[in-house]
C-alpha cells in the first residue's frame, strides 16, 4: 500500500528545544516537500527536494532545515522552535516519469506542533 | 506571485443538493489544477487533477472544470451526501512542482 508516514503526529514542545519531524514514503518517489497549514493562510511550502542530496527553499523556509540523504526519507528540522512555528505540518511526495502536468501528490497525515 | 482564492469559505447544504465550489488563480502559467479533500485529523486526498491542456475531469459524482485563460475552476458535486462533509482545497502546480493552495471551502451536508 502506497504510504507517506509522519512522526510524531502530535508534539508539544518549548521555545528553543530542537526537534525533528520525520517523513517517510514507500513509493520510491524522487520529489518530496514540506508544507505548513495555518488558519486563513492555507498550505504554504517550506522546503522541497527533487532527489537525494537536492533540496531547495519554498515560500516560508525561515527557521527550518531539511536533509535528503535517502530517497525515502525527508526529515524537517526545527533547530530552535518559536511559537510562530506552531502549525499543522504536512509532508508530500510524487514521482516521475511523466510530465509535471500529470503529477498528483500524496500527502502524509500531518503533524500538529505546539510551541510554548 | 501566484495567489489562489476559494469561494465560499464555508457552505452548508441539505443532503441531495447539487453544489458548486469555486476557485480562482492569478497566474495562468500552471501545469495543472487539483482538487483535494481534507478531513479533520487526516491528510489531503487528491480528488481530481486537470491538466493545463484539459477543460474538465469527472470522477463519479464529482466534475471539475478549468478555464485557464480566465484563471477559474469549479468543482461540481452532484447529489451531495453527509459523507461529502469535509474541507475542499484547490491547488495549482507551478514551477518545480510547487503547489499553491487556496484556503479551502468547508462543506457541511446535513440530513
Boltz contact constraints between the chains, C-beta under 6 A:
constraints:
  - contact:
      token1: [A, 31]
      token2: [B, 97]
      max_distance: 6.0
  - contact:
      token1: [A, 42]
      token2: [B, 101]
      max_distance: 6.0
  - contact:
      token1: [A, 42]
      token2: [B, 103]
      max_distance: 6.0
  - contact:
      token1: [A, 43]
      token2: [B, 101]
      max_distance: 6.0
  - contact:
      token1: [A, 45]
      token2: [B, 98]
      max_distance: 6.0
  - contact:
      token1: [A, 100]
      token2: [B, 31]
      max_distance: 6.0
  - contact:
      token1: [A, 100]
      token2: [B, 97]
      max_distance: 6.0
  - contact:
      token1: [A, 101]
      token2: [B, 31]
      max_distance: 6.0
  - contact:
      token1: [A, 101]
      token2: [B, 32]
      max_distance: 6.0
  - contact:
      token1: [A, 101]
      token2: [B, 51]
      max_distance: 6.0
  - contact:
      token1: [A, 101]
      token2: [B, 52]
      max_distance: 6.0
  - contact:
      token1: [A, 104]
      token2: [B, 46]
      max_distance: 6.0
  - contact:
      token1: [A, 104]
      token2: [B, 49]
      max_distance: 6.0
  - contact:
      token1: [A, 107]
      token2: [B, 43]
      max_distance: 6.0
  - contact:
      token1: [A, 107]
      token2: [B, 44]
      max_distance: 6.0
  - contact:
      token1: [A, 108]
      token2: [B, 43]
      max_distance: 6.0
  - contact:
      token1: [A, 109]
      token2: [B, 42]
      max_distance: 6.0
  - contact:
      token1: [A, 109]
      token2: [B, 43]
      max_distance: 6.0
  - contact:
      token1: [A, 110]
      token2: [B, 43]
      max_distance: 6.0
